[in-house]
Amino acid sequence: MSTSEVTDPSTIAEMEETIARISSHKGVEGVMIMNRQGAMIKSTLEDKEQTTAQSAELSNLTAKASSVVALLNPDDELKFLRIRSKQREILVSPEKEYILVVIQNPNAVE
Amino acid sequence: MTTSEATDASTIAEMEETIARISSHNGVEGVMIMNRQGAIVKSTLVDKEQTKTQSAELTNLTAKASNIVALLNPDDELKFLRIRSKQREILVSPEKEYILVVIQNPNESE
């Protein structure tokens, strides 16, 4: 339902291409694209429930990280967020209108 | 006042040594050590108010990131958090009893 927000077919094609390219990297478990409010636009993750819960939490975290950055310097802006756990790594790349999230297993990446 | 929690002299010495070592790296703007509740144990930042606000926000952020990690897999745990902005980079390394935070300018460190 939220995909209707991204109606331009060339945008959708670009999105699919980006997701395909990133997903083909070794160790990448999932790629998610969501808007700044946390609504999922596209996700390669199979577990839909988990995806929804994650996207809400991640956009929340992104907003918080943005405010921490602004706290240090109001002119600054968040460029990238890297959450590393024992088993995997979540990479968050916020843009003006959307947030790109990649979940990868850093141990698999050489 | 919160430094009384780390009363062991050797712990304090180790802390000072770690902070000195990290601070000497090219581009490092500040090093903060706080407990899991967000209270500052040691900080090299000059602005005390900003330090306090930051530590509260960062502890909050660390807790949120921990949540997200546990969401994906309850066995997993947060190891590292890297917040990259246009002008600087905030590195958060949570441990059992404390959180180590380093603020650096990534453009300077080669």
Backbone of each chain as ProteinMPNN parsed JSONL, in Angstrom:
{"seq_chain_A": "MSTSEVTDPSTIAEMEETIARISSHKGVEGVMIMNRQGAMIKSTLEDKEQTTAQSAELSNLTAKASSVVALLNPDDELKFLRIRSKQREILVSPEKEYILVVIQNPNAVE", "coords_chain_A": {"N_chain_A": [[0.839, -1.206, 0.0], [1.995, 1.152, 0.721], [3.667, 1.4, -1.349], [2.536, 2.805, -3.303], [3.264, 5.346, -2.982], [5.606, 5.675, -4.228], [5.453, 6.159, -7.221], [6.625, 6.576, -9.689], [7.804, 4.862, -12.435], [10.489, 4.651, -13.249], [11.835, 5.257, -10.976], [11.101, 3.145, -9.387], [12.277, 1.095, -10.801], [14.95, 1.741, -10.519], [15.211, 1.405, -7.823], [14.723, -1.364, -7.536], [16.898, -2.29, -8.909], [19.043, -1.333, -7.372], [18.586, -2.712, -4.981], [18.883, -5.337, -5.879], [21.548, -5.325, -6.673], [22.919, -4.813, -4.248], [22.021, -6.958, -2.719], [23.297, -9.041, -3.934], [25.815, -9.09, -2.948], [28.277, -10.781, -1.04], [27.257, -12.268, 1.969], [25.204, -10.547, 2.542], [22.179, -10.299, 4.155], [19.704, -9.124, 4.004], [17.824, -6.481, 2.473], [16.362, -3.357, 2.991], [14.071, -0.845, 2.101], [12.796, 2.1, 3.29], [10.424, 4.721, 4.053], [10.918, 7.985, 5.597], [9.213, 7.939, 7.712], [9.091, 5.414, 8.527], [7.598, 3.583, 7.18], [7.43, 0.674, 5.247], [8.842, 0.36, 2.073], [10.074, -1.361, 0.315], [11.276, -4.642, 0.706], [13.597, -7.24, 1.21], [13.484, -9.112, 3.069], [12.121, -12.092, 4.455], [10.438, -12.592, 6.607], [7.654, -11.02, 7.331], [6.396, -9.8, 9.504], [8.485, -9.366, 11.3], [9.94, -7.676, 9.754], [8.316, -5.403, 9.621], [8.261, -4.625, 12.331], [10.962, -4.138, 12.759], [11.466, -2.039, 10.908], [10.055, 0.062, 11.954], [11.373, 0.412, 14.421], [13.942, 0.958, 13.462], [13.665, 3.355, 12.01], [12.991, 5.01, 14.018], [15.31, 4.886, 15.576], [17.062, 6.018, 13.757], [16.078, 8.606, 13.669], [16.655, 9.396, 16.278], [19.444, 9.198, 16.285], [20.004, 11.167, 14.475], [19.247, 13.401, 15.965], [21.135, 13.335, 17.971], [23.418, 13.913, 16.554], [22.799, 16.499, 15.658], [22.826, 17.725, 18.058], [25.492, 17.972, 18.769], [26.32, 19.649, 16.803], [24.455, 21.959, 15.155], [24.561, 22.384, 12.423], [25.352, 20.098, 11.323], [24.696, 16.861, 9.802], [23.174, 13.622, 9.874], [24.828, 10.952, 8.296], [25.314, 8.264, 8.049], [24.742, 5.107, 9.61], [25.885, 2.586, 11.667], [25.299, -0.452, 12.954], [26.666, -2.769, 14.893], [26.589, -6.111, 15.756], [27.133, -9.19, 17.55], [26.56, -11.199, 15.735], [25.726, -10.038, 13.337], [25.531, -7.205, 11.076], [24.035, -4.073, 10.871], [23.357, -1.773, 8.494], [22.612, 1.561, 8.07], [21.423, 3.907, 5.872], [20.482, 7.017, 5.67], [18.458, 9.104, 3.641], [17.113, 12.027, 1.96], [14.342, 11.503, 1.472], [13.972, 8.803, 1.973], [15.003, 5.786, 3.723], [17.69, 3.642, 3.549], [18.314, 0.335, 4.328], [20.618, -2.141, 5.165], [21.155, -5.477, 5.964], [23.702, -7.395, 7.054], [25.95, -10.213, 7.264], [28.817, -9.798, 8.767], [30.903, -11.534, 9.04], [30.87, -13.179, 6.927], [31.595, -11.674, 4.847], [34.372, -11.079, 2.919]], "CA_chain_A": [[0.0, 0.0, 0.0], [2.827, 2.349, 0.749], [4.445, 1.5, -2.588], [1.878, 3.749, -4.202], [3.904, 6.65, -2.81], [6.718, 5.764, -5.173], [4.742, 5.717, -8.411], [7.421, 6.733, -10.893], [8.356, 3.549, -12.789], [11.951, 4.654, -13.318], [12.29, 5.221, -9.577], [10.932, 1.779, -8.91], [13.294, 0.282, -11.471], [16.237, 2.057, -9.891], [15.154, 0.8, -6.503], [14.894, -2.801, -7.703], [18.28, -2.519, -9.34], [19.908, -1.119, -6.207], [18.387, -3.82, -4.053], [19.465, -6.538, -6.475], [23.002, -5.178, -6.645], [23.398, -4.958, -2.873], [21.713, -8.306, -2.25], [24.195, -10.021, -4.53], [27.073, -9.115, -2.213], [28.421, -11.902, -0.124], [26.982, -11.975, 3.37], [24.038, -9.678, 2.732], [21.008, -11.091, 4.517], [18.466, -8.46, 3.629], [17.864, -5.063, 2.126], [15.047, -2.737, 3.191], [13.965, 0.584, 1.799], [11.586, 2.627, 3.918], [10.413, 6.179, 4.05], [11.423, 8.516, 6.862], [8.268, 7.678, 8.799], [9.207, 4.015, 8.931], [6.748, 2.7, 6.383], [8.241, -0.132, 4.358], [8.579, 0.495, 0.65], [10.516, -2.606, -0.315], [12.127, -5.396, 1.62], [13.906, -8.587, 0.738], [13.356, -10.022, 4.202], [10.943, -12.932, 4.29], [9.551, -12.483, 7.757], [6.998, -9.72, 7.177], [6.151, -9.205, 10.828], [9.754, -8.877, 11.825], [10.324, -6.54, 8.913], [7.55, -4.234, 10.044], [8.726, -4.203, 13.651], [12.302, -3.591, 12.557], [11.492, -0.767, 10.191], [9.596, 1.084, 12.891], [12.467, 0.644, 15.355], [15.101, 1.553, 12.793], [13.449, 4.757, 11.656], [13.048, 5.648, 15.324], [16.73, 4.994, 15.918], [17.662, 6.973, 12.83], [15.676, 9.934, 14.121], [17.414, 9.683, 17.493], [20.842, 9.429, 15.927], [20.008, 12.494, 13.853], [19.213, 14.464, 16.979], [22.418, 13.345, 18.68], [24.344, 14.622, 15.66], [22.435, 17.914, 15.673], [23.184, 18.219, 19.385], [26.901, 18.362, 18.737], [26.466, 20.765, 15.872], [23.183, 22.092, 14.42], [24.763, 22.394, 10.968], [25.742, 18.759, 10.9], [23.578, 15.95, 9.569], [23.492, 12.202, 9.902], [25.122, 10.434, 6.967], [25.365, 6.799, 8.042], [24.625, 4.507, 10.932], [26.355, 1.206, 11.562], [25.033, -1.156, 14.199], [27.364, -4.037, 14.803], [26.346, -7.027, 16.851], [28.006, -10.361, 17.457], [26.266, -12.053, 14.587], [25.484, -9.373, 12.066], [25.748, -5.767, 11.035], [22.932, -3.373, 10.222], [23.843, -0.51, 7.939], [21.485, 2.443, 7.798], [21.828, 5.056, 5.086], [19.318, 7.883, 5.516], [18.483, 10.122, 2.608], [16.061, 13.024, 2.214], [12.978, 10.965, 1.512], [13.884, 7.408, 2.354], [16.117, 5.212, 4.485], [18.125, 2.352, 3.01], [18.868, -0.49, 5.398], [21.184, -3.402, 4.718], [21.539, -6.345, 7.066], [24.675, -8.342, 6.533], [26.756, -10.977, 8.201], [30.156, -9.297, 8.475], [31.875, -12.614, 9.044], [30.857, -13.832, 5.628], [32.189, -10.756, 3.869], [35.854, -11.178, 2.941]], "C_chain_A": [[0.861, 1.236, 0.0], [3.659, 2.457, -0.523], [3.788, 2.471, -3.546], [2.475, 5.132, -4.05], [5.045, 6.816, -3.799], [6.195, 5.313, -6.519], [5.572, 5.779, -9.675], [8.101, 5.41, -11.255], [9.884, 3.528, -12.865], [12.546, 4.63, -11.922], [12.221, 3.805, -9.053], [12.001, 0.874, -9.522], [14.655, 0.486, -10.826], [16.348, 1.383, -8.534], [15.438, -0.693, -6.598], [16.336, -3.132, -8.045], [19.252, -2.39, -8.176], [19.814, -2.296, -5.253], [19.039, -5.084, -4.585], [20.985, -6.503, -6.37], [23.56, -5.423, -5.246], [23.186, -6.384, -2.384], [22.694, -9.33, -2.781], [25.544, -10.064, -3.823], [27.083, -10.272, -1.237], [28.067, -11.468, 1.295], [25.759, -11.122, 3.617], [22.812, -10.544, 3.002], [19.711, -10.44, 4.066], [18.68, -7.002, 3.324], [16.464, -4.499, 2.31], [15.11, -1.287, 2.761], [12.688, 1.066, 2.458], [11.6, 4.141, 3.834], [10.782, 6.674, 5.445], [10.477, 8.217, 8.03], [8.324, 6.218, 9.242], [8.321, 3.073, 8.153], [7.609, 1.987, 5.348], [7.85, 0.1, 2.912], [8.946, -0.81, -0.053], [11.409, -3.326, 0.679], [12.385, -6.78, 1.056], [13.781, -9.6, 1.88], [12.058, -10.803, 4.071], [9.935, -12.749, 5.406], [8.909, -11.107, 7.763], [6.768, -9.022, 8.512], [7.401, -8.575, 11.387], [10.19, -7.638, 11.057], [9.612, -5.278, 9.368], [8.046, -3.705, 11.379], [10.089, -3.524, 13.533], [12.284, -2.215, 11.954], [11.053, 0.358, 11.112], [10.731, 1.435, 13.848], [13.627, 1.362, 14.693], [14.872, 3.015, 12.435], [13.466, 5.597, 12.928], [14.5, 5.905, 15.717], [17.416, 6.035, 15.05], [17.335, 8.393, 13.268], [16.471, 10.33, 15.357], [18.868, 9.997, 17.184], [20.985, 10.804, 15.279], [20.026, 13.584, 14.906], [20.497, 14.503, 17.79], [23.446, 14.126, 17.863], [24.077, 16.129, 15.713], [22.811, 18.554, 17.006], [24.616, 18.727, 19.418], [27.097, 19.599, 17.873], [25.214, 20.878, 15.0], [23.35, 22.069, 12.906], [25.034, 21.001, 10.424], [24.509, 17.924, 10.572], [24.064, 14.514, 9.504], [23.71, 11.691, 8.486], [24.963, 8.925, 6.921], [25.31, 6.292, 9.458], [25.01, 3.036, 10.798], [26.188, 0.528, 12.909], [25.658, -2.532, 14.106], [27.058, -4.892, 16.02], [27.283, -8.218, 16.677], [27.815, -11.081, 16.141], [26.079, -11.343, 13.265], [25.733, -7.879, 12.175], [24.58, -5.131, 10.291], [23.449, -2.014, 9.775], [22.649, 0.345, 7.557], [21.978, 3.679, 7.058], [20.622, 5.961, 4.853], [19.513, 8.899, 4.396], [17.336, 11.096, 2.876], [14.706, 12.384, 2.402], [12.88, 9.525, 1.964], [15.094, 6.985, 3.18], [16.439, 3.847, 3.892], [18.775, 1.56, 4.136], [19.405, -1.788, 4.807], [21.579, -4.205, 5.948], [22.513, -7.367, 6.498], [25.383, -9.089, 7.65], [28.207, -10.609, 7.914], [31.208, -10.393, 8.448], [31.948, -13.308, 7.703], [31.54, -12.976, 4.581], [33.705, -10.795, 3.983], [36.475, -9.846, 2.573]], "O_chain_A": [[0.528, 2.243, -0.625], [4.292, 3.486, -0.761], [4.418, 2.917, -4.505], [2.234, 6.006, -4.883], [5.411, 7.932, -4.168], [6.465, 4.184, -6.929], [5.254, 5.096, -10.649], [8.891, 4.889, -10.468], [10.505, 2.505, -12.577], [13.615, 4.063, -11.699], [13.129, 3.321, -8.378], [12.556, 0.004, -8.851], [15.41, -0.463, -10.613], [17.397, 0.87, -8.144], [16.265, -1.232, -5.862], [16.914, -4.102, -7.553], [20.156, -3.207, -8.005], [20.825, -2.813, -4.777], [19.676, -5.822, -3.833], [21.626, -7.497, -6.03], [24.543, -6.144, -5.074], [24.05, -6.956, -1.719], [22.907, -10.371, -2.16], [26.338, -10.973, -4.065], [26.056, -10.678, -0.693], [28.523, -10.425, 1.764], [25.315, -10.979, 4.756], [22.45, -11.403, 2.197], [18.731, -11.129, 3.778], [19.595, -6.365, 3.846], [15.488, -5.086, 1.843], [16.088, -0.588, 3.027], [11.615, 0.511, 2.22], [12.633, 4.761, 3.581], [10.94, 5.875, 6.369], [10.886, 8.238, 9.191], [7.679, 5.834, 10.218], [8.294, 1.876, 8.438], [8.415, 2.613, 4.659], [6.671, 0.045, 2.563], [8.208, -1.294, -0.912], [12.194, -2.707, 1.397], [11.49, -7.411, 0.492], [13.954, -10.801, 1.674], [11.034, -10.271, 3.641], [8.725, -12.752, 5.175], [9.544, -10.128, 8.155], [6.926, -7.807, 8.627], [7.403, -7.444, 11.871], [10.731, -6.688, 11.623], [10.222, -4.216, 9.488], [8.231, -2.501, 11.552], [10.332, -2.475, 14.131], [12.991, -1.318, 12.412], [11.596, 1.463, 11.069], [11.022, 2.611, 14.066], [14.228, 2.263, 15.279], [15.789, 3.829, 12.544], [13.898, 6.75, 12.918], [14.86, 7.004, 16.137], [18.233, 6.826, 15.522], [18.193, 9.275, 13.246], [16.914, 11.473, 15.472], [19.451, 10.929, 17.739], [21.966, 11.512, 15.509], [20.737, 14.58, 14.764], [20.911, 15.567, 18.25], [24.238, 14.897, 18.407], [25.007, 16.931, 15.8], [23.078, 19.753, 17.083], [24.915, 19.764, 20.01], [27.916, 20.469, 18.168], [24.941, 19.989, 14.193], [22.401, 21.773, 12.181], [24.954, 20.76, 9.22], [23.405, 18.242, 11.013], [25.203, 14.233, 9.13], [22.907, 11.947, 7.589], [24.539, 8.362, 5.911], [25.767, 6.952, 10.391], [24.513, 2.332, 9.919], [26.849, 0.886, 13.884], [25.217, -3.367, 13.317], [27.238, -4.467, 17.161], [28.116, -8.245, 15.771], [28.777, -11.517, 15.509], [26.244, -11.938, 12.2], [26.098, -7.365, 13.233], [24.186, -5.591, 9.219], [23.918, -1.213, 10.583], [21.775, -0.094, 6.808], [22.839, 4.408, 7.55], [19.825, 5.712, 3.948], [20.59, 9.473, 4.233], [16.665, 10.999, 3.903], [13.999, 12.676, 3.366], [11.791, 9.068, 2.309], [16.069, 7.725, 3.314], [15.557, 2.999, 3.752], [19.675, 2.054, 4.816], [18.717, -2.454, 4.034], [22.242, -3.699, 6.854], [22.183, -8.11, 5.573], [25.412, -8.661, 8.805], [28.771, -11.061, 6.917], [32.289, -10.202, 7.891], [32.948, -13.945, 7.372], [32.007, -13.478, 3.558], [34.25, -10.56, 5.062], [37.7, -9.725, 2.536]]}, "seq_chain_B": "MTTSEATDASTIAEMEETIARISSHNGVEGVMIMNRQGAIVKSTLVDKEQTKTQSAELTNLTAKASNIVALLNPDDELKFLRIRSKQREILVSPEKEYILVVIQNPNESE", "coords_chain_B": {"N_chain_B": [[31.334, 12.885, 41.284], [30.17, 10.514, 40.434], [32.396, 9.128, 39.854], [33.113, 7.76, 42.04], [32.124, 5.288, 41.839], [33.846, 3.809, 40.408], [36.01, 2.907, 42.099], [38.283, 1.429, 42.412], [41.705, 1.726, 42.289], [43.404, 0.79, 40.288], [41.658, 0.355, 38.22], [40.86, 2.916, 37.647], [43.278, 3.955, 36.798], [43.697, 2.426, 34.531], [41.597, 3.305, 32.989], [42.255, 6.019, 32.604], [44.529, 5.682, 31.142], [43.602, 4.398, 28.841], [41.924, 6.387, 27.819], [43.799, 8.4, 27.355], [45.387, 7.182, 25.428], [43.605, 6.789, 23.274], [42.803, 9.426, 22.821], [45.079, 10.499, 21.79], [45.145, 9.838, 19.161], [45.058, 10.87, 15.762], [42.698, 13.308, 14.943], [40.803, 12.695, 16.857], [38.262, 14.023, 18.765], [37.056, 13.882, 21.229], [36.692, 11.857, 24.178], [34.548, 9.769, 25.938], [33.553, 8.173, 28.905], [30.951, 6.37, 30.161], [28.481, 5.11, 32.492], [26.078, 2.388, 32.237], [23.706, 3.612, 32.741], [23.937, 6.111, 31.842], [25.337, 8.018, 33.23], [28.076, 10.145, 33.448], [31.335, 8.951, 33.642], [33.897, 9.614, 33.014], [35.21, 12.238, 31.045], [36.588, 13.828, 28.195], [35.672, 16.0, 26.972], [35.227, 19.497, 26.748], [33.002, 21.15, 27.089], [30.783, 20.98, 29.545], [28.008, 20.898, 29.9], [27.017, 20.163, 27.406], [28.216, 17.721, 27.248], [26.846, 16.3, 29.216], [24.201, 16.267, 28.217], [24.588, 14.943, 25.815], [25.535, 12.417, 26.742], [23.299, 11.353, 27.952], [21.558, 11.167, 25.761], [23.038, 9.463, 24.091], [23.214, 7.121, 25.599], [20.579, 6.365, 25.637], [20.208, 5.96, 22.891], [21.961, 3.828, 22.511], [20.681, 1.87, 23.994], [18.378, 1.577, 22.463], [19.45, 0.637, 20.054], [20.431, -1.778, 20.951], [18.039, -3.079, 21.433], [17.02, -3.373, 18.838], [18.851, -5.121, 17.761], [18.375, -7.363, 19.359], [15.852, -7.87, 18.514], [16.099, -8.928, 15.977], [17.42, -11.236, 16.608], [17.28, -12.93, 19.523], [19.482, -13.994, 20.81], [21.57, -12.55, 20.094], [23.904, -9.787, 20.568], [24.561, -6.291, 21.052], [27.511, -4.931, 19.735], [28.92, -2.771, 18.792], [28.587, 0.631, 17.787], [28.223, 2.93, 15.238], [28.066, 6.166, 14.406], [27.803, 8.156, 11.779], [28.342, 11.389, 10.642], [28.173, 14.356, 8.597], [30.278, 15.947, 9.464], [31.601, 14.673, 11.564], [32.354, 11.673, 13.47], [30.786, 9.396, 15.595], [31.695, 7.018, 17.818], [30.521, 4.225, 19.457], [31.054, 2.071, 22.052], [29.7, -0.398, 23.705], [29.945, -1.962, 26.875], [29.787, -4.463, 29.506], [29.46, -3.049, 31.999], [29.914, -0.381, 31.418], [29.936, 2.326, 28.986], [31.835, 3.152, 26.237], [32.657, 6.045, 24.554], [33.703, 7.584, 21.606], [34.489, 10.548, 19.966], [35.205, 11.561, 16.819], [36.912, 13.248, 14.115], [36.492, 12.102, 11.093], [37.656, 12.851, 8.762], [40.131, 13.75, 9.264], [41.624, 11.696, 10.361], [43.814, 9.408, 9.096]], "CA_chain_B": [[30.576, 12.081, 42.252], [29.965, 9.169, 39.925], [33.677, 8.428, 39.751], [33.291, 6.921, 43.22], [31.702, 3.935, 41.512], [35.025, 3.111, 39.888], [36.944, 3.299, 43.155], [39.521, 0.675, 42.326], [42.74, 2.602, 41.741], [43.953, 0.263, 39.041], [40.633, 0.569, 37.197], [40.934, 4.327, 37.262], [44.511, 4.127, 36.033], [43.478, 1.823, 33.214], [40.684, 4.198, 32.299], [43.006, 7.2, 32.199], [45.468, 5.262, 30.115], [42.822, 4.168, 27.627], [41.48, 7.682, 27.311], [44.967, 9.111, 26.83], [45.815, 6.503, 24.206], [42.648, 7.081, 22.206], [42.813, 10.863, 22.55], [46.284, 10.894, 21.062], [44.985, 9.557, 17.741], [44.762, 11.994, 14.905], [41.287, 13.506, 14.617], [39.898, 12.42, 17.976], [37.834, 15.264, 19.409], [36.702, 13.671, 22.627], [36.46, 10.496, 24.649], [33.681, 9.77, 27.118], [33.221, 6.868, 29.477], [29.798, 6.519, 31.038], [27.919, 3.834, 32.889], [24.945, 2.03, 31.375], [22.559, 4.489, 32.999], [24.155, 7.398, 31.199], [26.097, 8.947, 34.055], [29.455, 10.288, 32.958], [32.388, 8.556, 34.562], [35.055, 10.432, 32.646], [35.017, 12.818, 29.726], [37.611, 14.804, 27.832], [35.018, 17.141, 26.344], [35.331, 20.683, 27.582], [31.667, 21.672, 27.373], [30.179, 20.036, 30.485], [26.568, 20.781, 29.663], [26.839, 19.382, 26.185], [28.623, 16.354, 27.589], [25.765, 15.647, 29.967], [23.081, 16.018, 27.308], [25.037, 13.901, 24.896], [25.639, 11.099, 27.353], [21.933, 10.857, 28.14], [21.048, 10.787, 24.436], [23.784, 8.321, 23.567], [22.824, 5.922, 26.35], [19.257, 6.079, 25.094], [20.417, 5.424, 21.552], [22.59, 2.509, 22.66], [19.635, 0.95, 24.443], [17.503, 1.329, 21.305], [20.172, -0.212, 19.106], [20.443, -3.112, 21.566], [16.704, -3.613, 21.197], [16.892, -3.77, 17.438], [19.679, -6.317, 17.594], [17.665, -8.463, 20.008], [14.654, -8.103, 17.706], [16.49, -9.822, 14.896], [17.85, -12.494, 17.193], [17.395, -12.716, 20.97], [20.78, -14.427, 21.323], [22.602, -11.621, 19.635], [24.068, -8.602, 21.412], [25.193, -5.14, 20.424], [28.944, -4.894, 19.972], [29.502, -1.492, 18.399], [27.65, 1.527, 17.125], [29.014, 3.959, 14.559], [27.188, 7.198, 13.885], [28.621, 9.026, 10.926], [27.664, 12.572, 10.124], [29.004, 15.055, 7.616], [31.484, 16.537, 10.036], [32.348, 13.846, 12.515], [31.917, 10.295, 13.649], [30.67, 9.034, 17.005], [31.856, 5.577, 17.966], [30.01, 3.81, 20.76], [31.428, 0.701, 22.349], [29.096, -0.763, 24.987], [30.44, -3.134, 27.576], [28.825, -4.892, 30.54], [29.164, -2.042, 33.018], [30.096, 0.989, 30.972], [29.888, 2.591, 27.546], [32.94, 4.01, 25.809], [32.266, 6.842, 23.389], [34.77, 8.393, 21.024], [34.031, 11.45, 18.915], [36.358, 11.904, 16.0], [36.698, 13.826, 12.809], [37.023, 11.049, 10.239], [38.393, 13.391, 7.62], [41.518, 14.006, 9.637], [42.374, 10.468, 10.666], [44.15, 8.714, 7.857]], "C_chain_B": [[30.36, 10.658, 41.749], [31.271, 8.422, 39.787], [33.89, 7.544, 40.966], [32.842, 5.492, 42.943], [32.876, 3.124, 40.981], [36.161, 3.369, 40.858], [38.276, 2.579, 43.075], [40.576, 1.512, 41.611], [43.276, 2.094, 40.413], [42.961, 0.424, 37.901], [40.701, 2.002, 36.685], [42.17, 4.568, 36.406], [44.345, 3.591, 34.615], [42.612, 2.713, 32.343], [41.446, 5.388, 31.743], [43.933, 6.864, 31.042], [44.765, 5.062, 28.783], [42.416, 5.484, 26.994], [42.647, 8.43, 26.689], [45.4, 8.516, 25.494], [44.912, 6.858, 23.04], [42.703, 8.559, 21.817], [44.0, 11.272, 21.702], [46.18, 10.597, 19.57], [44.605, 10.825, 17.001], [43.258, 12.141, 14.687], [40.319, 13.271, 15.764], [39.555, 13.725, 18.684], [37.51, 15.074, 20.876], [36.475, 12.211, 22.933], [35.585, 10.579, 25.893], [33.508, 8.336, 27.606], [32.028, 7.101, 30.395], [29.282, 5.148, 31.447], [26.651, 3.581, 32.065], [23.734, 2.926, 31.592], [22.752, 5.88, 32.391], [24.93, 8.397, 32.023], [27.546, 8.959, 33.579], [30.441, 9.844, 34.025], [33.619, 9.409, 34.288], [34.8, 11.014, 31.263], [36.11, 13.826, 29.432], [36.982, 16.024, 27.159], [35.01, 18.325, 27.306], [33.964, 21.203, 28.018], [30.909, 20.682, 28.255], [28.69, 19.828, 30.24], [26.289, 19.878, 28.47], [27.172, 17.917, 26.459], [27.484, 15.615, 28.268], [24.601, 15.292, 29.051], [23.402, 14.876, 26.369], [25.008, 12.528, 25.512], [24.262, 10.504, 27.556], [21.386, 10.358, 26.804], [21.728, 9.533, 23.915], [23.425, 7.03, 24.294], [21.486, 5.421, 25.838], [19.382, 5.383, 23.737], [21.006, 4.022, 21.614], [21.555, 1.477, 23.075], [18.723, 0.588, 23.277], [18.168, 0.391, 20.308], [20.242, -1.643, 19.642], [19.131, -3.827, 21.322], [16.561, -4.177, 19.801], [17.674, -5.05, 17.182], [18.954, -7.533, 18.172], [16.408, -8.838, 19.232], [14.936, -9.111, 16.598], [16.81, -11.201, 15.434], [18.102, -12.3, 18.68], [18.756, -13.131, 21.538], [21.875, -13.427, 21.024], [22.764, -10.478, 20.626], [24.839, -7.523, 20.68], [26.674, -5.112, 20.771], [29.497, -3.487, 19.765], [28.468, -0.665, 17.667], [28.462, 2.655, 16.508], [28.073, 4.949, 13.901], [28.025, 8.176, 13.077], [27.806, 10.197, 10.4], [28.601, 13.232, 9.129], [30.337, 15.457, 8.222], [32.28, 15.642, 10.978], [31.754, 12.446, 12.606], [31.877, 9.991, 15.143], [30.725, 7.516, 17.092], [31.423, 5.187, 19.375], [30.329, 2.346, 20.984], [30.857, 0.3, 23.705], [29.732, -2.013, 25.575], [29.437, -3.479, 28.669], [28.449, -3.754, 31.475], [29.282, -0.611, 32.543], [29.97, 1.096, 29.461], [31.025, 3.55, 27.212], [32.514, 4.735, 24.54], [33.456, 7.654, 22.892], [34.163, 9.255, 19.925], [35.245, 11.857, 18.104], [35.937, 12.556, 14.697], [37.323, 12.866, 11.803], [37.822, 11.575, 9.057], [39.856, 13.614, 7.948], [42.306, 12.727, 9.84], [42.603, 9.679, 9.395], [44.171, 7.211, 8.067]], "O_chain_B": [[30.365, 9.709, 42.533], [31.268, 7.203, 39.619], [34.752, 6.665, 40.943], [33.142, 4.585, 43.719], [32.895, 1.898, 41.092], [37.165, 3.98, 40.492], [39.28, 3.055, 43.604], [40.376, 1.952, 40.478], [43.57, 2.883, 39.515], [43.357, 0.609, 36.75], [40.615, 2.269, 35.487], [42.117, 5.294, 35.413], [44.783, 4.202, 33.641], [42.842, 2.863, 31.143], [41.31, 5.733, 30.569], [44.101, 7.641, 30.102], [45.25, 5.491, 27.736], [42.546, 5.673, 25.785], [42.508, 9.026, 25.62], [45.733, 9.238, 24.554], [45.386, 7.186, 21.952], [42.656, 8.902, 20.636], [43.944, 12.268, 20.98], [47.021, 11.046, 18.791], [43.937, 11.714, 17.529], [42.606, 11.179, 14.283], [39.14, 13.609, 15.659], [40.441, 14.444, 19.145], [37.668, 15.995, 21.677], [36.111, 11.425, 22.058], [35.855, 11.37, 26.796], [33.34, 7.41, 26.812], [32.088, 7.932, 31.3], [29.611, 4.141, 30.819], [26.209, 4.439, 31.301], [22.844, 2.999, 30.744], [21.849, 6.716, 32.422], [25.164, 9.517, 31.57], [28.15, 7.912, 33.341], [30.39, 10.301, 35.166], [34.294, 9.865, 35.211], [34.231, 10.342, 30.403], [36.514, 14.588, 30.31], [37.685, 16.975, 26.816], [34.814, 18.169, 28.511], [33.783, 21.637, 29.156], [30.443, 19.653, 27.767], [28.179, 18.715, 30.361], [25.458, 18.972, 28.517], [26.504, 17.005, 25.971], [27.189, 14.464, 27.947], [24.078, 14.178, 29.091], [22.598, 13.968, 26.159], [24.521, 11.576, 24.902], [24.061, 9.305, 27.362], [20.822, 9.267, 26.723], [21.076, 8.645, 23.365], [23.342, 5.968, 23.676], [21.284, 4.224, 25.634], [18.746, 4.361, 23.481], [20.601, 3.136, 20.862], [21.547, 0.352, 22.575], [18.34, -0.571, 23.12], [17.538, -0.528, 19.784], [20.125, -2.603, 18.881], [19.104, -5.025, 21.041], [16.062, -5.284, 19.596], [17.213, -5.945, 16.474], [18.922, -8.598, 17.556], [15.953, -9.98, 19.285], [14.14, -10.007, 16.32], [16.51, -12.212, 14.799], [19.029, -11.589, 19.064], [19.144, -12.679, 22.615], [22.954, -13.453, 21.616], [21.871, -10.223, 21.433], [25.659, -7.802, 19.806], [27.055, -5.249, 21.933], [30.417, -3.06, 20.462], [27.58, -1.203, 17.006], [29.294, 3.265, 17.179], [27.367, 4.612, 12.952], [28.842, 8.921, 13.619], [26.743, 10.029, 9.803], [29.689, 12.728, 8.854], [31.386, 15.331, 7.592], [33.483, 15.83, 11.164], [30.795, 12.098, 11.916], [32.824, 10.294, 15.869], [29.897, 6.82, 16.506], [31.899, 5.751, 20.361], [29.925, 1.485, 20.203], [31.445, 0.611, 24.741], [30.015, -2.983, 24.872], [28.37, -2.872, 28.756], [27.268, -3.512, 31.723], [28.787, 0.296, 33.212], [29.907, 0.091, 28.752], [31.162, 4.613, 27.818], [32.069, 4.114, 23.574], [34.13, 8.327, 23.671], [33.425, 8.768, 19.068], [36.198, 12.427, 18.635], [34.798, 12.442, 14.243], [38.546, 12.817, 11.671], [38.574, 10.833, 8.426], [40.71, 13.665, 7.064], [43.498, 12.664, 9.537], [41.65, 9.327, 8.699], [44.437, 6.46, 7.129]]}, "name": "protein", "num_of_chains": 2, "seq": "MSTSEVTDPSTIAEMEETIARISSHKGVEGVMIMNRQGAMIKSTLEDKEQTTAQSAELSNLTAKASSVVALLNPDDELKFLRIRSKQREILVSPEKEYILVVIQNPNAVEMTTSEATDASTIAEMEETIARISSHNGVEGVMIMNRQGAIVKSTLVDKEQTKTQSAELTNLTAKASNIVALLNPDDELKFLRIRSKQREILVSPEKEYILVVIQNPNESE"}
